[in-house]
């Protein structure tokens, strides 16, 4: 023990376990954001991109083996493998600049202990909000580019 430390300066084993758990969860969340932006940068068709996102998003939640995702946009639905709707859900709605509505929904496929928002941690809500904003921002970019192309073509034909 160093001269200016007391026994209370050391973490207890349960505190160390909690810190490691929290670090692991934050790394999973950061990984989901990084993977999402990586998929979006590939400029794939929207349908393919949203389908891929449904496969990677569950990995960022506390219980990935019991997490499924549904993204709806423009009247279409995209789901993760083995998708089933349950009562344990987090949902974030969004609307794009062309007034198309969408949502990102996270479902747990079985019951888990109550946390901050049902069985979900508050950090998972923050992640859902961020992922929804990233997805809707990307969809707005695509829509905006398409509107600019249409506008340019209309100007050329006048």
N, C-alpha and C positions, 0 to 999 in steps of 0.2 A: 504494500500500500504506500502511495506517495505521501509525502509530508502533509499536504493540505487536503487530503481526501479523508472522508469518514466512511464507515461501513455502509451508510445510507446512500453513498454516491454510486454504489454498484447496483446493477439491475438484478431483479429477482428472475429466476428461470421462467416464470409465467409472463413477465414483462418482455423478456427476450423473445419468447414464442409469439407474443402478440405483435411485436415490432417486425419480426420476420414474416408473419402472416400478412400484415398491412403492406410491407414492401413488395411481397409477391403479388398481391392484388393490384397495387398501383402499376407494377410492371406489366401485368396482363392488360390493364386498361390502356396504357401507353402503346402496347403492342397492337391493340385493336385499332387505335387511331392511326398508327403508322401503316398498318396493313390496309386500312380503308383508303387512305390517301394514295397509297401505292396502286391499288386497284383502279381508283379513279383516274390516275395519270395514264393508264394504259389505253384510254379512249376506246373502250369496247362499247358495243351497243348497250343501251340502258338496261334492257332486259337481262343480258348476260351479267352486267356489272352488279345489279341488284341481287341476282341469284347468288353470285359469289360472296357478296357481303353477308347474306343470310348464313353462309357456311362458316364464316370466320368470327362473326360477332359473338356467338355463344361462348367461345373460348375465353372471353374477357370477364364473364360473370363468375360469381363465387362458386357455383356448382355447374361447371360447363357440361358435365355428362348428363345433366338433367335440365339443360337450358335449350329452348328452341326459339326461333325468331320468325316473324312475319313482317315483311315490308309491303305496304300497299302504295300504289301510285298510279294515277290516271286510269283507275278502274281495273287494274291488274294486281295480282297478288304473287308474291315470291316468298318461298318458305325454306327453312333449313331442313335437312334430312330428318326423317322421323317426326315431322311437325305434328303436334296436336295442341289444340286450344284447351287451356285449363283456367281455373279461377285465380291462379297466382300470376298476375300480369303487371307489367309496367308498360305504359304506352305514351308515345310522344307524337302529337299531330304536327303536320306542317302543310304549308300551301306555297306553291310556286308562283312566279310572276304572271303566268298565264292562267291563274285561278284553278289549277289542278290541285286536288287535295291528296295528301298522303299521310302515312304513319309508319312508325317503327314500333313494333310490339315485341316484348321479351316475355316469355312464359317459362315458369318452372314446371316441370312435368310431375313433380311430387311435392309434398308439403315439407317445408323446412322451418326451423325456429324463426320466430318473429324478430325482425331487426328494426330498421328505421322506417321502412315503407313496406309493411307486410314482411315477407321473407327477404326483401331486397335491402341492400345497404344504401345509404345516402349517396355514396360515391358512384354506385351503379346508376342512380338517377342522373347524376351529373354527366356520366359517360353517355347515357342514352340521349340526353339533351344535346351534348356535343356532337355525337354521331349523326343525329337527326339534322342538326344545323349544317354539318359538312355535306351530307347527302343532298339536302334541299338546296344548298348553295351551288353544288355541282350541277344539279338539274336546272337551276336558274341560269347558270352559265351556258349550258347547252341550248336552252330555250332562247336566251338572248342572242347567241350566235346565229341560230336559225332565223330569228326575226330580222337580224341585220342582213343576212343573205337575201331574204325575201324582199326587204326594203331596197337593197342594192339592185336586184333584178328588176323591180318595179320602176326604179329611177332610170335604168338603162333602156327600158322599153318605151319610155315617154318621148 
